[in-house]
Amino acid sequence: MKKLLLLIPLFLGCWQAPALDESYRFVNVGSIHLQPIHDYKHFSGSGEIIKNSMTHSFMKLGYDVIENKNDETEIVVGEGLSALHFTCIISDYTDKEIMVIPYYSEDRGFTETTVSQSSENSEESSQSQVSTSTTHGGNVQKGSRLEYIRARVGLMLKLHEPYTGKLVWSHHYWYSGLDLAQTADMCARLALHEFRKIF
Amino acid sequence: MKKLLLLGILSTWISAQDSSLDKTFASMNKGDFKNALSYLEIVINNDSKNPELFQLKGMLYESLNDENNALQAWKECKRLSNNNSLILEANNHIQLLKQLK
């Protein structure tokens, strides 16, 4: 039972990892062909934005990117002869996700000290001082909440063989941020982070 | 009289926190993420175990392209959270920010 409990955090830490056909020899792949990316519903141009972010990121990482006249994009990833098709579906593309943060204000309590002082003008000029301390306990109470709007971009990615249709790699994730353009760019970059592990 | 005074101090203190929240939100709306962060720090000082505040802090730092501080904020968010969705989100950010470093 203890071993099982130890395994749970490990599972939670890895559950977003891509699915991979481990028997597939990625070293034989020379290029991947990025298929046209369709717009997210009611968000005209989102497909093109994601595609451009991806090709830009591939270039920044040093891969050769070839865009031909048929709106196909080829990315050279190695010296192998085989090619893979890369499809991307935008599963989320919004700049209007409302986030609510419940905010708890903590009254940490306080200590009140009362000092009473008296002096008498006598021959010995005596002074007396009385100090009283009272501690007031604090409490935690729900104070307020903060609402803000953020952007969220989700992608479903697949790599498959064009002739057999065999799926060799698949990943689904989303990314968040305060600015839609930046979030889309970061989301595309995250895909490349996973790509570098197989090519 | 004393109680009234204490109540006054306490309500001023709570409204100061609310004011910081308002100012965080107002600065974010204006796109002034640097100022929003400084107000958010005041809020975090009084609610330091709230993962959602660190989530916001991480995103604010990312918007300012401050990867190091963003990474710290997301790590803290992940540490404090017991919400799987938020942990997953934090993992994605941590993974990418480590790559960018």
Chai-1 contact restraints between the chains, C-beta under 6 A:
chainA,res_idxA,chainB,res_idxB,connection_type,confidence,min_distance_angstrom,max_distance_angstrom,comment,restraint_id
A,Q16,B,L88,contact,1.0,0.0,6.0,A-B,restraint_1
A,I101,B,E52,contact,1.0,0.0,6.0,A-B,restraint_2
A,Y103,B,D47,contact,1.0,0.0,6.0,A-B,restraint_3
A,Y104,B,D47,contact,1.0,0.0,6.0,A-B,restraint_4
A,S105,B,I14,contact,1.0,0.0,6.0,A-B,restraint_5
A,S105,B,Q17,contact,1.0,0.0,6.0,A-B,restraint_6
A,S105,B,N46,contact,1.0,0.0,6.0,A-B,restraint_7
A,E106,B,N46,contact,1.0,0.0,6.0,A-B,restraint_8
A,S144,B,D18,contact,1.0,0.0,6.0,A-B,restraint_9
A,S144,B,L21,contact,1.0,0.0,6.0,A-B,restraint_10
A,L146,B,L21,contact,1.0,0.0,6.0,A-B,restraint_11
A,Y148,B,M28,contact,1.0,0.0,6.0,A-B,restraint_12
A,Y173,B,N92,contact,1.0,0.0,6.0,A-B,restraint_13
A,Y175,B,N92,contact,1.0,0.0,6.0,A-B,restraint_14
A,G177,B,M59,contact,1.0,0.0,6.0,A-B,restraint_15
A,L178,B,M59,contact,1.0,0.0,6.0,A-B,restraint_16
A,L178,B,S63,contact,1.0,0.0,6.0,A-B,restraint_17
A,L190,B,L96,contact,1.0,0.0,6.0,A-B,restraint_18
A,H193,B,Q99,contact,1.0,0.0,6.0,A-B,restraint_19
